[in-house]
Amino acid sequence: MVPQYCRSRQGRLYRVLRASALVAPDRMRFALRAVPIKPDGGDAGLEVTCELDTSFLRDKIAHGQAMPTPEETFEQLWQQLRVDVDAQYS
């Protein structure tokens, strides 16, 4: 589960925003963004994204194969965002 807020190792607090959108007829984009609660001018936050090919997903469905759910995709992005926030702000 992706939380609404996260804190860096240095104690900075960020709001976690999630978004998903169809960016092309056959591409789905998932994004998680960590936005600082108290911005300090130059810090716009961090974003991690993942794009999935919808034809690949349709093919998996047609063949009865497991495919990632949107929540699983956001959880993978959350793991990457935590690493990036800790690396950027430590």
C-alpha atoms as one frame of an Amber mdcrd trajectory, in Angstrom:
protein
   0.000   0.000   0.000   1.323   3.424  -0.948   1.069   5.947   1.920  -0.128
   9.522   1.465   2.988  10.931   3.131   6.618   9.920   3.554   9.576  11.219
   5.513  13.189  11.241   4.330  16.011  10.038   6.556  16.789  13.693   7.300
  13.238  14.203   8.526  11.768  16.153   5.590   8.080  15.444   5.059   6.617
  14.790   1.590   3.123  14.261   0.270   2.941  11.305  -2.120   0.780  11.932
  -5.191  -0.220   9.189  -7.589  -1.369   9.536 -11.171  -2.162   7.277 -14.095
  -3.062   8.235 -17.628  -3.304   6.867 -21.123  -0.449   8.765 -22.834  -0.814
   7.211 -26.278  -3.320   4.837 -27.812  -1.249   1.892 -26.599   0.694   3.293
 -23.602  -0.395   3.642 -19.970   1.706   5.828 -17.660   1.810   5.421 -13.873
   3.565   8.045 -11.750   4.301   8.656  -8.079   5.550  12.054  -6.987   6.980
  13.108  -3.617   6.151  16.809  -3.128   7.733  18.622  -0.172   5.230  19.848
   2.421   7.422  22.920   3.035   9.072  23.768  -0.289  12.448  25.511  -0.034
  12.583  27.269  -3.391  14.622  24.880  -5.530  13.069  21.622  -4.368  10.229
  20.565  -6.659  10.253  17.027  -5.277  10.909  13.738  -7.024   8.923  11.648
  -9.464   9.183   8.043 -10.601   7.217   6.705 -13.555   6.457   3.491 -15.355
   4.876   3.075 -18.783   3.116  -0.109 -19.793   2.238  -1.258 -23.283  -1.509
  -1.902 -23.302  -1.258  -4.366 -26.190   1.156  -6.426 -24.051  -1.397  -6.421
 -21.224  -4.226  -7.411 -23.575  -2.073 -10.280 -24.848  -1.472 -11.481 -21.263
  -5.224 -11.389 -20.608  -5.977 -13.306 -23.823  -3.527 -16.053 -22.817  -4.716
 -16.260 -19.208  -1.392 -15.029 -17.820  -0.924 -13.018 -14.649  -0.505  -9.299
 -15.139   0.359  -6.558 -12.672  -2.563  -4.721 -11.128  -2.430  -0.931 -10.924
  -1.883  -1.208  -7.160   1.075  -3.572  -7.671   2.544  -1.123 -10.170   2.179
   1.753  -7.681   3.776  -0.384  -4.948   6.795  -1.024  -7.187   7.026   2.695
  -7.892   6.753   3.370  -4.146   9.793   1.166  -3.467  11.801   3.120  -6.059
  10.575   6.493  -4.777  11.678   5.636  -1.208  15.164   4.781  -2.462  15.327
   7.989  -4.529  14.096  10.226  -1.680  16.622   8.742   0.737  19.445   9.055
  -1.817  18.536  12.626  -2.797  18.040  14.023   0.687  20.566  12.192   2.851
